[in-house]
Amino acid sequence: MALDIRTAPPNSGEIVLDRTLNSLLDEAVEKYPNPKAFNQPLEGGGWKTLSNTEFKTAADEMALGLYALGMGRGDHIGFFMNSDMYFTMADFACVIGGIINVPLYTTYMPENLVYVTNHGKCKAMVVSNDEMLANAASWLGETKVSFVVLAEGTGAGVTLPEGVELHTLEDVRSKGRGRLTANPNEPQQMRDRVDAKDLATLIYTSGTTGLPKGVMLSHENISSNVFAAFTGFKVLRHQEEIMLTFLPMTHVFARVLSFLSVAAGQCIYYSDPDHIVEHLGEVKPTFFASVPRVLEKVYDKVLLGVREASGLKKIIGSWALDTAKTYDLSKPDGGMGMLSGLADKLVYSKLREKLGMTRVNVCAVGGAALRADLASSFFAFGIPVFQGYGLTETSPVITMNIPGHNRAGSVGQPIAGVEVAIAEDGEILSRGPHIMMGYYDAPDKTAEVMGDDGWFHTGDIGEFTNEGFLRITDRKKALFKLSTGKYVIPQPMENTLTEDPLVEQAVVLGNSQKYASALIFPNMETLRNWAESKDMAAGMSDEALLADPSVRSKFEKLVAEANEGADHWCQIKRFRLVPEPMTVENKLLTPTMKVVRRKVNEVYGGDVEAIYAASVDGKEVACV
């Protein structure tokens, strides 16, 4: 059967090929000089600021300094770094010098850090600060790293393994300046040797099974994605735009956004999850990127505030939130008419001010599915949210919602120059300049996902709407079959359950069983607030609280409501409440926050057995 191939809508983005990543910075310095291009938070408050001209000089000096220390074109260097200005500086030093960088997840266990460093053939390592240097010192001895560059700090008191030298960033830049004096043409000579088809970075996928795989992305893979994914956002300008970023730069989504802002000469302010609320209020960005879970937590707090209010404030707040859910992204005013202005005056404008989002004209969302009601609600609040979809292997954006082409519950339409199709079994396929070069030193793994005709197999299941917008329904590997022969797609039910503020996480299970079940991980803080309103939580442990009949009954009602409208074989009959959340640290989530279902089944195997062994006296939905 011939594939139904979908492409980008007209005038939704630019197809730009044959661009090196270093050329994006060079062009911006010439066309869009910006005195406040890069902004790094300082201890105690305030910001360290570099113009893009100063930044380019620093990146050149670092590249030359790495050459002076023995690195060369095609060598590999690891990044064990925070997601900040120094990461971006090291990134550009590498793409200028033709050095391949290998970012390491800072949340990885030591054995994974060693594996990626060794498999990625890293000769050197860039580390953010003294604290991270002390961490690295404990495992660098098991690698072939010969020297470390310390971005901030002195390294005093840290003993590195024998044979590993330490250089501060300033020392490296000083060596670079010396080399520049000897040969003023060397920065241009380095650039002239770099080709758009060259390997730029190795990004190791966290993976839910097996060892991490090194995704090889070329300069053109990433640069083409920068232009194709975001030139459809006509509201994004050059020097005037202010981007606040807190997403991990080990993920390609954050890297592409960084290259985008650099290419446009915009202002970048670096933050982190611990300071994002403070920095939103301080910086008041015009361009912001997030993952769905952050927006979900924001919305849950807003919802909780309305629920805890009283009198007229509660009535108006509830009305405003209910009205926001009706916002239709396909209509210019959301179809709200006069209600929009009234709700904005009474509630939404105050909400934007409180969140520090009074100037946001684009909030790009990726990494997971964003609930349709949240996409509609945030647009109604005056915070335009645009969800996209992609993978590390696709550099990353495959599809994107953009102004004029935006639908809640979808991940948009293909970006310029990209083809998308749905295979016979429902798997999403993609083809174009964004597709990776392959997995590093793993041709067998590459062959598993790359077809002879150039189609990359994403491993995601999806469908196109009648309007041509892509919807993701699940991961191919997450599907399971009941003993009745029916297939269950767990993600829709998991998404429905986590819509309630009481539910932090949920995993639907039931492979080879008669019916579907679930492990539900409550938001314990929200649950305690609910329980205190019922005069029942004082002094109770988490375990005792979850065992309370009123709490169990509350969750049974919640699950029963989630079951409404679902196919009967997908409905959850039994579930168990788990007090400890799934985290990266306990290895139940990958660094990209995907559930490691194999590990969940392993850790909670006894709970799952107990679920199916329990006698519940004929109840339709039961907490066991």
C-alpha positions as CSV (number, residue, x, y, z in Angstrom):
1,M,0.0,0.0,0.0
2,A,1.4,3.4,-1.0
3,L,2.1,5.8,1.9
4,D,0.0,8.9,2.4
5,I,2.9,11.4,2.6
6,R,2.2,14.7,4.4
7,T,4.3,17.9,4.0
8,A,4.3,21.4,5.4
9,P,1.5,23.9,4.7
10,P,2.4,26.7,2.3
11,N,4.5,29.6,3.7
12,S,4.9,27.9,7.1
13,G,8.7,27.9,7.2
14,E,12.0,28.2,5.2
15,I,14.0,25.3,3.7
16,V,17.6,26.3,4.4
17,L,20.4,23.7,3.6
18,D,24.2,23.6,3.6
19,R,24.6,25.9,6.7
20,T,27.3,25.2,9.3
21,L,26.3,26.0,12.9
22,N,29.2,28.4,13.3
23,S,27.9,30.4,10.4
24,L,24.8,31.2,12.4
25,L,26.8,33.1,15.0
26,D,29.0,34.8,12.4
27,E,26.0,36.1,10.4
28,A,24.2,37.3,13.6
29,V,27.3,39.3,14.7
30,E,27.4,41.0,11.3
31,K,23.6,41.5,10.8
32,Y,22.1,41.6,14.2
33,P,24.7,43.0,16.7
34,N,23.2,42.7,20.3
35,P,25.0,44.1,23.4
36,K,22.8,41.9,25.7
37,A,22.8,38.7,23.7
38,F,23.9,36.3,26.5
39,N,22.9,36.6,30.1
40,Q,24.2,34.4,32.9
41,P,22.7,34.6,36.4
42,L,25.2,35.6,39.1
43,E,25.4,34.3,42.7
44,G,23.4,36.7,44.9
45,G,21.4,38.2,42.0
46,G,22.0,40.1,38.8
47,W,23.3,38.9,35.4
48,K,26.7,38.6,33.7
49,T,26.1,39.9,30.1
50,L,28.0,39.4,26.9
51,S,27.3,40.9,23.5
52,N,27.2,38.5,20.6
53,T,30.5,40.0,19.4
54,E,32.2,39.4,22.8
55,F,30.7,35.9,22.8
56,K,32.1,35.1,19.3
57,T,35.5,36.3,20.5
58,A,35.3,34.0,23.6
59,A,34.2,31.0,21.5
60,D,37.1,31.6,19.0
61,E,39.6,31.8,21.8
62,M,38.2,28.6,23.4
63,A,38.4,26.8,20.1
64,L,42.0,27.9,19.6
65,G,42.9,27.0,23.2
66,L,41.5,23.5,22.8
67,Y,43.7,23.2,19.7
68,A,46.7,24.4,21.8
69,L,46.0,21.6,24.3
70,G,46.1,19.0,21.5
71,M,42.5,18.7,20.3
72,G,41.9,18.8,16.6
73,R,39.3,18.6,13.9
74,G,37.2,15.4,14.4
75,D,38.3,14.8,18.0
76,H,35.6,14.3,20.7
77,I,35.1,16.2,23.9
78,G,32.5,15.5,26.7
79,F,30.3,18.2,28.3
80,F,29.5,17.5,32.0
81,M,27.8,20.9,32.4
82,N,24.9,22.9,33.6
83,S,22.6,24.4,30.9
84,D,24.0,27.9,30.8
85,M,26.0,30.4,28.8
86,Y,29.2,28.4,29.2
87,F,27.6,25.3,27.7
88,T,26.7,27.4,24.7
89,M,30.1,29.0,24.5
90,A,31.8,25.5,24.6
91,D,29.2,24.3,22.0
92,F,30.2,27.1,19.6
93,A,33.9,26.6,20.3
94,C,33.5,23.0,19.1
95,V,31.5,23.8,16.0
96,I,34.0,26.5,15.0
97,G,36.9,24.1,15.5
98,G,35.3,21.0,14.0
99,I,35.4,19.3,17.4
100,I,32.6,16.9,18.1
101,N,30.9,17.5,21.5
102,V,29.3,14.7,23.6
103,P,26.9,16.1,26.2
104,L,26.4,14.0,29.3
105,Y,23.3,13.9,31.4
106,T,24.2,15.3,34.8
107,T,21.6,12.9,36.3
108,Y,23.3,9.8,35.0
109,M,24.7,7.3,37.4
110,P,28.6,7.0,37.3
111,E,28.5,3.8,35.3
112,N,26.5,5.5,32.5
113,L,28.8,8.6,32.6
114,V,31.8,6.3,32.1
115,Y,30.1,4.3,29.4
116,V,29.1,7.4,27.3
117,T,32.5,9.1,27.8
118,N,34.3,5.9,26.6
119,H,31.9,4.9,23.9
120,G,31.9,8.5,22.7
121,K,35.7,8.5,22.5
122,C,36.1,11.7,24.6
123,K,39.7,12.9,24.8
124,A,38.8,15.8,27.1
125,M,35.9,17.0,29.3
126,V,34.4,20.5,30.0
127,V,32.9,20.7,33.5
128,S,30.8,23.6,34.9
129,N,32.1,24.2,38.4
130,D,34.0,22.9,41.4
131,E,31.1,20.8,42.7
132,M,30.7,19.0,39.4
133,L,34.4,18.7,39.1
134,A,34.5,16.8,42.4
135,N,31.8,14.5,41.0
136,A,33.7,13.9,37.8
137,A,36.9,13.2,39.7
138,S,35.3,10.1,41.1
139,W,34.8,8.4,37.7
140,L,37.1,10.1,35.2
141,G,39.8,7.6,36.2
142,E,37.9,4.9,34.3
143,T,38.0,6.9,31.1
144,K,40.6,8.1,28.6
145,V,40.1,11.8,29.3
146,S,43.4,13.5,29.4
147,F,42.4,17.0,30.5
148,V,39.4,18.9,32.0
149,V,38.3,22.4,31.2
150,L,36.7,24.1,34.3
151,A,34.2,26.8,33.2
152,E,33.8,28.5,36.6
153,G,35.9,28.0,39.7
154,T,39.5,27.1,40.5
155,G,39.3,23.4,41.2
156,A,41.1,24.0,44.6
157,G,40.8,21.0,46.8
158,V,39.7,18.6,44.0
159,T,42.2,15.8,43.2
160,L,41.8,14.5,39.7
161,P,42.9,11.0,38.7
162,E,46.5,10.5,37.6
163,G,47.1,11.6,34.1
164,V,44.1,14.0,34.0
165,E,45.2,17.7,33.8
166,L,43.0,20.6,34.9
167,H,42.7,23.9,33.0
168,T,40.4,26.8,33.8
169,L,38.4,28.3,31.0
170,E,40.4,31.5,31.3
171,D,43.6,29.5,31.0
172,V,42.3,27.9,27.8
173,R,41.2,31.2,26.4
174,S,44.6,32.7,27.2
175,K,46.3,29.9,25.3
176,G,43.8,30.7,22.4
177,R,44.8,34.4,22.5
178,G,48.4,33.4,22.2
179,R,47.7,31.2,19.3
180,L,45.6,34.0,17.6
181,T,48.6,36.4,18.0
182,A,50.8,33.9,16.2
183,N,48.3,33.3,13.4
184,P,45.5,35.9,13.2
185,N,43.9,33.9,10.3
186,E,43.5,30.7,12.2
187,P,39.8,31.3,13.3
188,Q,38.8,31.6,9.6
189,Q,41.0,28.7,8.6
190,M,39.2,26.5,11.2
191,R,35.8,27.6,9.8
192,D,36.9,26.9,6.2
193,R,37.6,23.3,7.1
194,V,34.0,22.7,8.5
195,D,31.4,21.4,6.1
196,A,27.6,21.4,6.7
197,K,27.5,17.6,6.3
198,D,30.2,17.1,9.1
199,L,29.3,15.5,12.4
200,A,28.6,18.3,14.9
201,T,27.5,16.5,18.1
202,L,26.9,13.1,19.6
203,I,23.8,13.1,21.8
204,Y,23.2,9.9,23.7
205,T,19.6,8.9,24.0
206,S,18.6,8.0,27.5
207,G,16.6,5.0,26.3
208,T,14.0,3.0,28.1
209,T,15.8,-0.3,27.3
210,G,19.4,-1.2,26.9
211,L,22.5,1.0,26.8
212,P,22.4,4.6,25.6
213,K,22.8,5.1,21.8
214,G,24.9,7.9,20.4
215,V,22.8,9.9,17.9
216,M,25.1,11.5,15.2
217,L,23.8,14.9,14.2
218,S,25.4,17.0,11.5
219,H,25.6,20.7,11.2
220,E,23.0,20.6,8.5
221,N,20.7,18.3,10.5
222,I,20.5,21.0,13.2
223,S,20.7,24.2,11.2
224,S,18.0,23.1,8.7
225,N,15.8,22.3,11.7
226,V,16.4,25.8,13.2
227,F,15.1,27.5,10.1
228,A,12.3,25.1,9.1
229,A,10.8,24.8,12.6
230,F,10.7,28.5,13.6
231,T,10.6,30.7,10.5
232,G,6.9,30.2,10.5
233,F,6.6,32.2,13.7
234,K,6.4,35.6,12.1
235,V,6.0,37.2,15.6
236,L,9.6,36.2,16.4
237,R,11.9,39.1,15.6
238,H,15.7,39.6,15.9
239,Q,17.4,41.7,18.5
240,E,14.1,42.6,20.2
241,E,13.3,39.1,21.3
242,I,14.1,37.9,24.9
243,M,14.3,34.2,25.4
244,L,14.4,32.6,28.9
245,T,15.6,29.0,28.9
246,F,15.7,26.5,31.6
247,L,15.5,23.3,29.6
248,P,18.6,20.9,29.8
249,M,21.0,21.6,27.0
250,T,21.8,17.9,26.9
251,H,18.5,17.6,25.0
252,V,18.5,18.6,21.4
253,F,15.3,20.7,21.7
254,A,17.1,23.2,24.0
255,R,20.1,23.2,21.8
256,V,18.1,24.0,18.7
257,L,16.3,26.8,20.6
258,S,19.7,28.1,21.6
259,F,21.0,28.1,18.0
260,L,17.8,29.8,16.9
261,S,18.2,32.7,19.3
262,V,21.9,33.0,18.4
263,A,21.1,33.1,14.7
264,A,18.5,35.8,15.2
265,G,20.7,37.9,17.5
266,Q,18.2,37.6,20.3
267,C,18.7,38.0,24.0
268,I,19.1,34.7,25.9
269,Y,18.7,34.5,29.7
270,Y,19.7,31.2,31.3
271,S,17.8,29.9,34.2
272,D,17.1,26.5,35.8
273,P,14.1,24.7,37.3
274,D,14.9,26.0,40.8
275,H,14.9,29.7,39.8
276,I,12.5,29.7,36.8
277,V,9.6,31.4,38.7
278,E,11.9,34.1,40.1
279,H,13.5,34.7,36.7
280,L,10.2,34.8,34.8
281,G,9.1,37.7,37.0
282,E,12.5,39.4,36.6
283,V,13.2,38.9,32.9
284,K,9.6,38.9,31.6
285,P,10.5,37.0,28.4
286,T,8.9,37.3,25.0
287,F,9.9,33.8,24.0
288,F,9.8,30.9,26.3
289,A,10.1,27.1,25.9
290,S,8.8,24.5,28.3
291,V,7.9,20.8,28.7
292,P,4.2,20.0,29.3
293,R,4.8,18.9,32.9
294,V,5.9,22.4,33.9
295,L,2.7,23.9,32.4
296,E,0.6,21.2,34.1
297,K,2.1,22.1,37.5
298,V,1.4,25.8,36.9
299,Y,-2.2,25.0,35.9
300,D,-2.6,22.7,38.9
301,K,-1.6,25.5,41.3
302,V,-4.0,27.9,39.6
303,L,-6.8,25.3,39.9
304,L,-5.9,24.6,43.5
305,G,-6.0,28.3,44.3
306,V,-9.5,28.6,42.8
307,R,-10.7,25.6,44.6
308,E,-9.4,26.9,48.0
309,A,-11.0,30.4,47.4
310,S,-14.4,31.3,48.6
311,G,-17.3,33.5,47.8
312,L,-17.3,35.7,44.7
313,K,-13.6,35.1,44.1
314,K,-14.2,31.3,43.8
315,I,-17.2,31.8,41.5
316,I,-15.4,34.2,39.1
317,G,-12.2,32.0,39.1
318,S,-14.1,28.8,38.4
319,W,-16.1,30.5,35.6
320,A,-12.8,31.9,34.1
321,L,-11.1,28.5,34.1
322,D,-14.1,26.7,32.7
323,T,-14.4,29.4,30.0
324,A,-10.7,29.1,29.1
325,K,-11.1,25.4,28.3
326,T,-13.6,26.3,25.5
327,Y,-11.0,28.4,23.7
328,D,-10.9,27.2,20.0
329,L,-7.4,27.6,18.6
330,S,-8.8,27.5,15.0
331,K,-10.6,30.8,15.5
332,P,-9.0,34.3,15.8
333,D,-10.5,35.1,19.1
334,G,-10.9,31.5,20.3
335,G,-14.6,31.8,19.7
336,M,-15.0,33.5,23.0
337,G,-16.2,36.9,21.8
338,M,-16.9,39.4,24.5
339,L,-16.3,36.8,27.2
340,S,-12.6,36.9,26.4
341,G,-12.2,40.6,27.3
342,L,-14.2,40.2,30.5
343,A,-12.4,37.1,31.7
344,D,-9.1,38.8,30.8
345,K,-9.9,41.8,32.9
346,L,-11.1,39.9,35.9
347,V,-8.7,36.9,35.9
348,Y,-6.3,36.2,33.0
349,S,-4.4,39.5,33.1
350,K,-3.7,39.1,36.8
351,L,-2.6,35.5,36.2
352,R,-0.1,36.6,33.5
353,E,1.3,39.2,35.9
354,K,1.7,36.7,38.6
355,L,3.5,34.2,36.4
356,G,5.8,36.8,34.8
357,M,4.4,36.1,31.4
358,T,3.0,39.5,30.5
359,R,5.1,39.7,27.3
360,V,5.3,36.1,26.1
361,N,4.2,35.9,22.4
362,V,5.5,32.3,21.9
363,C,5.7,29.4,24.4
364,A,7.2,26.5,22.5
365,V,6.3,23.1,24.0
366,G,7.9,19.8,23.3
367,G,9.2,16.6,24.9
368,A,5.8,15.0,25.7
369,A,2.1,15.3,24.9
370,L,0.4,18.5,26.1
371,R,-3.2,18.0,27.2
372,A,-5.7,19.7,24.8
373,D,-7.5,21.5,27.6
374,L,-4.2,23.1,28.7
375,A,-3.3,24.2,25.2
376,S,-6.7,25.9,25.0
377,S,-6.5,27.4,28.5
378,F,-3.1,28.9,28.2
379,F,-4.1,30.6,24.9
380,A,-7.1,32.0,26.6
381,F,-4.9,33.2,29.4
382,G,-3.0,35.2,26.8
383,I,0.0,32.9,26.8
384,P,0.3,31.5,23.2
385,V,1.4,27.9,23.5
386,F,2.6,26.0,20.4
387,Q,3.3,22.3,20.7
388,G,5.7,20.4,18.5
389,Y,6.9,16.8,18.1
390,G,10.2,15.2,17.4
391,L,13.0,13.0,18.7
392,T,16.8,13.3,19.2
393,E,17.2,11.3,16.0
394,T,15.2,14.0,14.0
395,S,17.2,17.0,15.2
396,P,14.5,17.2,16.8
397,V,11.4,18.9,15.2
398,I,9.2,16.9,12.8
399,T,5.9,18.7,13.2
400,M,5.0,22.0,14.8
401,N,1.9,24.1,15.5
402,I,2.5,27.6,14.4
403,P,0.4,30.8,14.2
404,G,-2.5,30.3,11.8
405,H,-2.0,26.5,12.0
406,N,-2.6,25.4,15.6
407,R,-4.9,22.8,17.1
408,A,-5.2,21.7,20.7
409,G,-4.5,18.1,21.2
410,S,-2.2,17.9,18.2
411,V,1.5,18.3,17.6
412,G,1.0,20.3,14.5
413,Q,1.9,19.7,10.8
414,P,5.2,18.8,9.2
415,I,7.8,21.6,9.1
416,A,9.3,22.9,5.9
417,G,11.3,20.3,3.9
418,V,10.1,17.4,6.1
419,E,7.9,14.5,5.0
420,V,5.7,12.5,7.4
421,A,3.7,9.3,6.9
422,I,1.9,6.7,8.9
423,A,2.9,3.1,8.4
424,E,0.3,0.3,8.1
425,D,0.7,-0.5,11.8
426,G,0.2,3.1,12.9
427,E,3.9,4.0,13.4
428,I,5.0,7.5,12.5
429,L,7.6,7.7,9.8
430,S,9.7,10.8,8.7
431,R,12.1,11.7,6.0
432,G,14.2,14.8,5.2
433,P,17.3,16.8,6.1
434,H,16.6,16.5,9.8
435,I,17.1,12.8,10.0
436,M,20.3,11.8,11.9
437,M,23.4,10.4,10.3
438,G,22.9,7.2,12.3
439,Y,23.9,5.8,15.7
440,Y,27.6,6.0,16.5
441,D,29.4,2.8,16.1
442,A,26.1,0.9,15.9
443,P,25.2,0.1,12.3
444,D,22.9,-2.7,13.4
445,K,20.9,-0.3,15.6
446,T,20.8,2.2,12.8
447,A,19.4,-0.4,10.4
448,E,16.6,-1.2,12.9
449,V,15.1,2.3,12.5
450,M,16.2,3.4,9.0
451,G,14.4,2.0,6.0
452,D,16.1,1.5,2.6
453,D,13.9,4.3,1.2
454,G,15.1,6.9,3.7
455,W,12.2,6.7,6.1
456,F,13.1,6.9,9.8
457,H,10.8,4.8,12.0
458,T,10.1,6.9,15.1
459,G,8.6,4.2,17.3
460,D,5.6,6.4,18.0
461,I,2.0,5.6,17.1
462,G,0.0,8.4,15.6
463,E,-2.7,9.6,13.2
464,F,-3.5,12.6,11.1
465,T,-6.8,14.5,11.7
466,N,-9.1,15.4,8.8
467,E,-7.4,18.9,8.8
468,G,-3.9,17.3,8.5
469,F,-2.7,17.8,12.1
470,L,-0.7,14.9,13.7
471,R,-1.8,13.4,16.9
472,I,0.5,11.1,19.0
473,T,-1.4,8.2,20.6
474,D,1.4,6.2,22.2
475,R,4.8,4.6,22.0
476,K,4.9,1.5,19.8
477,K,6.6,-0.4,22.6
478,A,4.1,0.7,25.2
479,L,1.3,-1.2,23.6
480,F,0.3,-4.4,25.4
481,K,-2.2,-7.2,24.7
482,L,-4.8,-8.4,27.3
483,S,-5.5,-12.2,27.6
484,T,-8.7,-11.4,25.7
485,G,-6.7,-10.5,22.6
486,K,-7.5,-6.8,22.8
487,Y,-4.6,-4.3,22.5
488,V,-4.4,-1.5,25.1
489,I,-2.8,1.9,24.4
490,P,-1.9,3.2,27.8
491,Q,-1.1,6.8,27.2
492,P,-4.6,8.2,26.7
493,M,-5.8,6.8,30.0
494,E,-2.5,7.9,31.8
495,N,-3.0,11.5,30.4
496,T,-6.6,11.5,31.6
497,L,-5.7,10.5,35.1
498,T,-2.9,13.1,35.4
499,E,-5.4,15.8,34.5
500,D,-6.5,15.8,38.1
501,P,-4.2,17.8,40.4
502,L,-4.3,14.8,42.9
503,V,-2.4,12.6,40.4
504,E,1.3,13.3,39.8
505,Q,2.0,10.2,37.6
506,A,0.2,7.1,36.4
507,V,1.2,3.9,34.7
508,V,-1.4,1.6,33.0
509,L,-0.5,-2.1,33.1
510,G,-2.0,-5.4,32.2
511,N,0.0,-7.4,29.7
512,S,-1.6,-10.9,29.3
513,Q,-4.1,-10.1,32.0
514,K,-7.9,-10.1,31.7
515,Y,-8.2,-6.3,32.2
516,A,-6.2,-3.2,32.6
517,S,-4.9,-1.9,35.9
518,A,-2.8,1.0,37.1
519,L,-0.2,2.2,39.5
520,I,-1.1,5.8,40.6
521,F,1.4,8.1,42.1
522,P,-0.4,10.9,43.9
523,N,0.8,14.4,44.3
524,M,1.3,14.1,48.0
525,E,1.3,17.8,48.7
526,T,-2.0,18.4,47.0
527,L,-3.4,15.3,48.6
528,R,-2.5,16.5,52.0
529,N,-4.1,19.9,51.3
530,W,-7.3,18.0,50.3
531,A,-7.1,15.8,53.3
532,E,-6.6,18.7,55.7
533,S,-9.8,20.3,54.3
534,K,-11.5,17.1,55.5
535,D,-9.8,17.3,59.0
536,M,-8.0,14.0,58.5
537,A,-4.3,14.4,57.7
538,A,-2.7,15.7,60.8
539,G,0.3,13.6,61.8
540,M,-0.5,10.8,59.3
541,S,2.4,9.2,57.4
542,D,2.1,9.0,53.6
543,E,1.4,5.3,53.8
544,A,-1.4,5.8,56.4
545,L,-2.9,8.6,54.4
546,L,-3.1,6.5,51.2
547,A,-4.6,3.6,53.2
548,D,-7.4,5.9,54.6
549,P,-10.8,4.7,53.3
550,S,-11.8,8.3,52.4
551,V,-8.7,8.8,50.3
552,R,-9.1,5.4,48.6
553,S,-12.7,6.2,47.8
554,K,-11.7,9.6,46.4
555,F,-9.3,7.9,44.0
556,E,-11.8,5.2,43.0
557,K,-14.2,8.0,42.0
558,L,-11.4,9.7,40.1
559,V,-10.6,6.5,38.2
560,A,-14.2,5.8,37.5
561,E,-14.6,9.3,35.9
562,A,-11.4,8.7,33.8
563,N,-12.9,5.4,32.5
564,E,-16.0,7.2,31.1
565,G,-15.8,7.3,27.3
566,A,-12.9,4.9,27.1
567,D,-13.2,1.6,25.3
568,H,-14.3,-1.0,27.9
569,W,-11.1,-3.1,27.5
570,C,-9.0,0.0,28.2
571,Q,-10.9,0.9,31.4
572,I,-9.0,0.5,34.7
573,K,-10.7,-2.0,37.0
574,R,-8.1,-2.2,39.8
575,F,-5.3,0.2,40.9
576,R,-2.8,0.7,43.7
577,L,-1.6,4.0,45.2
578,V,2.1,4.5,45.4
579,P,3.6,7.2,47.8
580,E,7.0,7.5,46.2
581,P,7.1,9.2,42.8
582,M,8.9,7.9,39.8
583,T,12.2,9.8,39.3
584,V,15.3,9.8,37.2
585,E,17.2,9.0,40.4
586,N,15.3,5.8,41.1
587,K,15.6,4.9,37.4
588,L,11.9,4.7,36.8
589,L,12.2,7.8,34.5
590,T,14.7,8.4,31.8
591,P,16.6,11.8,31.8
592,T,14.0,13.0,29.3
593,M,11.2,12.0,31.7
594,K,9.9,9.0,29.9
595,V,8.6,6.1,32.0
596,V,10.9,3.1,31.9
597,R,8.1,0.5,31.9
598,R,10.4,-2.4,32.1
599,K,11.8,-1.0,35.3
600,V,8.3,-0.2,36.7
601,N,7.3,-3.8,36.1
602,E,10.4,-5.0,37.8
603,V,10.2,-2.7,40.9
604,Y,6.4,-3.0,41.3
605,G,6.0,-6.6,40.2
606,G,4.7,-7.7,43.6
607,D,2.2,-4.8,43.6
608,V,0.9,-5.8,40.2
609,E,0.6,-9.4,41.3
610,A,-1.3,-8.2,44.3
611,I,-3.6,-6.1,42.1
612,Y,-4.7,-9.2,40.1
613,A,-4.9,-11.5,43.1
614,A,-7.1,-9.2,45.2
615,S,-10.7,-9.9,45.9
616,V,-12.8,-6.8,45.8
617,D,-16.4,-8.0,46.2
618,G,-17.6,-7.2,42.7
619,K,-16.7,-3.5,42.7
620,E,-16.4,-1.9,39.2
621,V,-13.3,0.1,40.2
622,A,-11.3,-0.8,43.3
623,C,-8.2,0.5,45.0
624,V,-6.3,-2.6,46.3
